[in-house]
């Protein structure tokens, strides 16, 4: 285990889910350290002063951003071709992901945590989020089932955890939404073996604990 990368993670964090998806898909083993966000371990803070997950600690290098971890893992081994979309380019995928991480995440946070954003109108933010999700619906129709073609690529895997978070705010409203292709896309992802593997539950890591191997067998 001493030779393995160390991943600091939090099971439900969509950014950490991104990292675990790429690590699992690439077959890159690592030691997973599940973090309690209210009691962050000193080892995480020493590795990354930003103190948010995910963080991947390599010999002589620390990768602190979820997309950088995804690309690092997939550049080593990309058996499903996530970095090679059937339609468009890596640049176009990154532009789509930036829309997720920017305007959509802004609206998502204000829908999910209105108490943290006094002055924000959840109805306005939900309308903004739904407008972008409607664009994803159109992409799925255009490209044959996934965001960059008929098979899943980096954009699908980077965006799905955030769509999942939005769907969970009001499941009944999500199921009633005029987004049948997007609902099916999310359901297939959540029903996949890969999703099951990355959502395996780990005990919160403490110094001296028996190392936990990721991905699980």
SVG drawing of the C-alpha trace seen along z (x, -y; Angstrom):
<svg xmlns="http://www.w3.org/2000/svg" viewBox="-45 -39 54 47">
<polyline fill="none" stroke="black" stroke-width="0.4" points="0.0,0.0 3.0,-2.4 3.5,-2.6 -0.1,-3.4 -1.5,-6.9 -3.6,-8.2 -7.1,-9.6 -8.8,-11.8 -12.5,-11.5 -16.0,-12.0 -18.6,-9.5 -21.4,-11.9 -19.3,-14.8 -19.9,-15.1 -16.3,-16.3 -14.9,-13.3 -17.3,-11.0 -15.7,-12.3 -12.3,-11.3 -13.4,-7.9 -15.1,-7.3 -12.0,-7.9 -9.7,-6.0 -12.0,-3.0 -12.5,-3.1 -8.8,-3.3 -8.0,-0.5 -5.8,-2.7 -5.6,-1.3 -5.1,-3.7 -5.5,-4.0 -8.8,-5.7 -9.1,-7.9 -12.8,-8.8 -12.9,-12.2 -15.4,-13.6 -15.8,-17.1 -16.5,-18.6 -13.3,-17.0 -10.7,-17.1 -7.6,-15.1 -4.3,-16.9 -2.8,-14.8 -5.2,-16.2 -4.6,-19.7 -0.8,-19.2 -1.2,-17.7 -3.6,-20.4 -4.2,-23.7 -7.4,-24.1 -8.8,-21.4 -11.5,-20.1 -11.9,-16.8 -10.8,-15.1 -7.1,-15.3 -4.8,-12.7 -1.4,-12.4 1.3,-10.9 5.0,-10.5 6.4,-14.1 3.1,-15.5 -0.4,-16.4 -3.4,-16.7 -6.0,-18.9 -8.7,-19.3 -11.3,-16.7 -10.9,-17.1 -7.1,-17.0 -7.4,-13.7 -9.8,-12.4 -7.4,-13.3 -4.4,-12.0 -6.0,-8.6 -7.4,-8.4 -4.2,-9.5 -2.6,-6.5 -5.3,-4.1 -8.6,-4.9 -10.2,-1.5 -13.6,-3.0 -12.3,-5.9 -13.6,-8.7 -11.0,-11.1 -12.0,-10.4 -15.6,-11.4 -17.4,-10.2 -18.6,-13.8 -16.7,-17.0 -13.4,-17.3 -11.8,-17.4 -12.0,-21.2 -15.7,-21.0 -16.2,-18.5 -14.3,-20.8 -16.5,-23.7 -19.6,-21.7 -18.1,-20.7 -17.3,-24.3 -21.0,-25.2 -21.8,-22.5 -19.2,-23.8 -20.1,-27.4 -23.7,-28.5 -25.4,-25.2 -23.5,-24.6 -24.3,-28.2 -28.0,-27.5 -27.8,-24.0 -26.3,-25.3 -29.1,-27.9 -31.8,-25.3 -30.3,-22.7 -29.1,-25.0 -31.3,-28.1 -30.5,-28.8 -26.9,-29.4 -27.8,-31.9 -30.0,-34.6 -31.5,-36.8 -31.4,-34.1 -34.8,-33.0 -34.9,-29.2 -37.6,-29.3 -35.5,-31.5 -32.4,-29.3 -34.4,-26.1 -35.6,-27.7 -32.0,-28.5 -30.9,-25.0 -33.7,-23.4 -32.9,-25.6 -29.4,-24.1 -30.7,-20.6 -33.0,-21.1 -29.8,-21.8 -28.4,-18.5 -31.7,-16.8 -31.2,-18.2 -27.6,-16.9 -28.8,-13.4 -31.3,-13.5 -28.8,-14.8 -25.9,-12.5 -27.7,-9.2 -27.9,-8.8 -24.9,-10.4 -23.5,-13.9 -20.8,-13.5 -22.0,-10.6 -23.6,-7.2 -21.3,-6.1 -20.3,-7.8 -17.2,-10.0 -15.5,-12.4 -18.4,-14.9 -21.0,-12.4 -18.9,-11.2 -18.0,-14.7 -21.5,-16.0 -23.6,-13.1 -22.8,-13.5 -24.1,-17.0 -27.3,-16.1 -27.8,-13.4 -27.5,-16.0 -30.1,-18.2 -32.5,-15.3 -32.3,-14.4 -33.5,-17.8 -37.1,-17.0 -37.4,-13.4 -41.1,-13.8 -40.5,-17.0 -37.5,-15.4 -39.6,-12.4 -42.3,-14.7 -39.9,-16.9 -40.0,-17.1 -36.5,-15.5 -37.1,-11.9 -33.8,-11.3 -31.9,-12.9 -33.8,-10.9 -33.0,-7.7 -29.3,-8.7 -29.0,-9.4 -30.9,-6.2 -28.6,-4.1 -25.5,-5.6 -26.8,-5.1 -27.7,-1.5 -24.3,-0.7 -21.7,1.6 -19.2,-1.3 -21.5,-3.5 -22.0,-0.7 -18.2,-0.4 -17.5,-4.0 -20.3,-4.3 -18.9,-1.6 -19.0,-2.7 -15.8,-3.2 -15.2,-4.0 -13.9,-7.5 -10.1,-7.3 -8.1,-7.9 -4.3,-7.9 -3.1,-4.3 -6.2,-2.7 -5.8,0.3 -5.5,-1.1 -8.6,-0.8 -8.1,0.2 -10.0,-1.5 -11.6,-0.4 -13.2,2.3 -13.1,5.9"/>
</svg>
